[in-house]
């Protein structure tokens, strides 16, 4: 440890303190041009040691301007996101506290969300990996022979089918690609006009597949979709999956944390029938990226899908979780620690207050849009996301989004709904105030008018 370690920590602490006090001084969207940072850095690593001061100065001068500030109060583009012991939690033995704290804190979160006791939580880095892992477990359950014999060249294997909607996050399709299911076997079930999966259509898709000797493997229902935060109705969907014996995976990556609010929890009704569920504390629970929790009903199926204990990994303990058994990766970070800190530091009550505040701000913003002539809200907005557009073509809406983002004051994203471009404001930063949202709305109106003036 360097002699001036304490001084270095103070320097970092001061910087972080300053950042939290005044993140608004930074342009939320980085102004760097492609290649700009790379051109300022040496092409080779230094041979000799450099001073902390020098490195930290470069961090401020070169790196910070290349940051798009996900932790900025006016970061409205995507769901917001908010390290000293070098722990590897691959085996219980390699850090018992890490393994056991993981069991404990995923249990804490499950109870906050009123999940059934029999769901076991496992922490991964992202929902993409959680989803991939759930698909692998579903595949293991429906076709256990794949573990030994693979899928290639097998006439005895029916195509395995995965059911999603056009609103499902892309990681499920990616998982299907990676697992050899193939995109052609990912079925997009039609949605209703509120962007939610139609259970009757799901049933029809599954029946059709069974009749054609294809094998239904997994239905992915989403609670809180990325574009609009719509939720697929779990109760009737679970009826269909139970009837056909198909794995039900629920993606609540974004909306999951909000189900700790009693008034929001009904969107998870039916989750007691799910085989797996993903929640991302790094999206809307103020935990720094990355931390995603996958809850599974049958840990053993996950073990059967993934466990492969090399001689050099054998340990004598029984009755412990060796987390390497439940996923692709061996080495794993001690992510439970930050969830533990966040849950303890804030406490559930304050977290509920913050989440309610975000939802209220989104509702208020939607009200402003609805009352403004020429603007419309284009999707239900039960949570902290509002999709809206100006009455005009896609190009005009895109121009407004670009102009507003170009100010550096706020950052919004766009999406496509019913074939039309929509602007999308997602509130999730813990320091976002009403004034920040008002500023976004003022800029949107100003830039919409600028176009009219130019004609
Ligand atoms: N699922 C939903 C509903 C999402 O909104 C997102 C990202 O926004 C993801 C999954 C992917 O999350 P991750 O980045 O943790 O893989």
Boltz pocket constraint, residues with backbone or C-beta under 6 A from the ligand:
constraints:
  - pocket:
      binder: B
      contacts: [[A, 79], [A, 125], [A, 126], [A, 127], [A, 128], [A, 129], [A, 169], [A, 171], [A, 222], [A, 223], [A, 224], [A, 225], [A, 226], [A, 251], [A, 252], [A, 253], [A, 254], [A, 280], [A, 292]]
      max_distance: 6.0
